[in-house]
Amino acid sequence: MCGIAGYIGPKGADSVLVVALERLKYRGYDSAGLAVLNDGEIHLRRAAGKLKNLAELISAQPLEGHCGIAHTRWATHGAPTEANCHPHVDQGGTVAVVHNGIIENHEHLRRELQAGGVVFQSETDTEVIPQLIGQLYAAGPTKGDALGSLRAAIARLDGSFAFAVLFVDLPNRIFAVRKGSPLLIGMGKTYGADGQIDPVTERVTKHRRREMLLASDVPALLPHATKVCYLDDGQIAELTDQGVNLWTFGGVPVEAQFKVIEMTAEAVTKGSFDSFMAKEIAEQPAVLARLLESRLRGGDLVEPEVGIDLKTVSHVVFLAAGTSWHAAMLGKRFLEQLARIHVEVDISSEYRYRNPVASGNTLVVAISQSGETADTLAGLRLARAKFIPVIGLVNVVTSTIARESNGVLPLLAGPEIGVASTKAYTAQVLALYLFALQVAKAKGLLSSAAEQHAIVSARGLPELVARTLRQAEEAVGEAADIFSSAQATVFLGRGGEHPTALEGALKLKEIAYVHAVGYPAGEFKHGPIALVSPHLPVVCICPHDQMYEKMLSNLQEVRARAGRIISVGLASDQALRDLSDHLFPIESATEELLQPILSILPLQRYAYQVAMRRDCDVDQPRNLAKSVTVE
Ligand code: AGP
């Protein structure tokens, strides 16, 4: 949660930083601000509300200067007001700080600083950081020593955080600190040379300089940076116009390791779509095709190296949150059916606070689109502390979860910017199916006929996804016209479509703010059926699978109580159509285990269409953030 950016270079820092924040706003978007250093002064611009408020403020009151830090906020401590916006500055006006994470002992530090005469300007936990650094820099053994002051301040801070600091008297210099929250350094072009005209600033320069950037995520470094270095936990970086210096918190110098950035700036723009969510839904055929391309060679399954002998695994624990947890539920079905092993699906925030049993042949699979979800990361660390091997199934392969796992299964879905997970979900489900095949093969349980059937079925998926997206659109729009004002919606599914029901409900809740719940349809009669009325749309997910007849009985029960039925099923299914007010047509997967990938598609579009009719911002729904890096 919260996004951090920093810039040192020939361009105007304010305009570079506003674009960087635009790329980070999926991490939080309730207020934003930046600080630019110019002529020995720190200049601030901050605005409550969406980023466009800050952008408007800056175009009305631009800032001179080529070195700055910026922040987009997801409020934890203190309402999203201008006073609580980052950057925060110390009382003496010496340092400015932007911060991501939580300072757990902030109350204690605040009281201590107040007792020493500091007057706080905000309600945030963050403000203790600049106040503390400012004091340490102004007097005592670390007076005038930026690095020393930072290290002394860090020693006083509890919690998990990343922050960036400007010192008023240190031009072209940004310090950055990481403990638990991600932070990346970007390296751009060199510019200027002795006595030559700088092509960008058109000034005569004295020495070659380098454009340097800082961000919570790669997209915010684009298009300026060509290389990236990931800060590790417990490191401090000093960015200057000559490059970067790194140290551990203990003061030991570390060599910065830069890698070429492979992501392009186009991958993080909306293109011709109205929203990232619409673009990401439409990308699903290509995403699944790319994943299959990486995992299939001709008629064979390519088995990625996961650093673990899968044939010895007899117990798998999936750790995940939100949409990733729904994918995990399908992963359990795949592994049980194909590899016949015992599987648990655990919500990360629950697992981390239990004392889970670690048996010899257990494997933990941490599923996370972002690879930064704090609870899933904590679960991973708990498992590793118990010597349980962990595979990270992530979209962001450079994420903390990827780096701390024994093995990584990448989703290859490309950047997912919309807060609602769509393409990453279907990629997770397919990746889990392929993983289950890999485990089954390692255990000698996959006959070559079964492998061929699985491969042929998987290969056909991208085309079926494309067809389903095309054919469902009209029916989805009609139903959204009718039900967008409904107060609540219920989603029912059985077997593999139970996770689809949960995921369909989550999409509608998070982007359209409609109260929605998903149930295993067999549970409906045990209480929730009391909700049925002529005003309640009930979405029944009813493909031609082994639970089909049972689902039809559920539809009958809803119809008998005058409920309104939206069904998800085959276009040719007249019996289903006759029982439904609306039918969202889907294609039929060759392999039933893969059907949920098709069934969720019209429900993603339905949530989107309802959200549009309710004037909701689908990419930045209220109260949410894409990457949940706090507890
Ligand atoms: C998905 O639509 C949600 N916004 C959310 O539930 C998300 O899936 C959850 O926060 C987990 O994120 P992760 O996959 O990045 O770990």
Residues whose N, C-alpha, C, O or C-beta is under 5 A from the ligand:
A	BS01	AGP	A321 G322 T323 S324 I367 S368 Q369 S370 G371 T373 V419 A420 S421 K626 V628
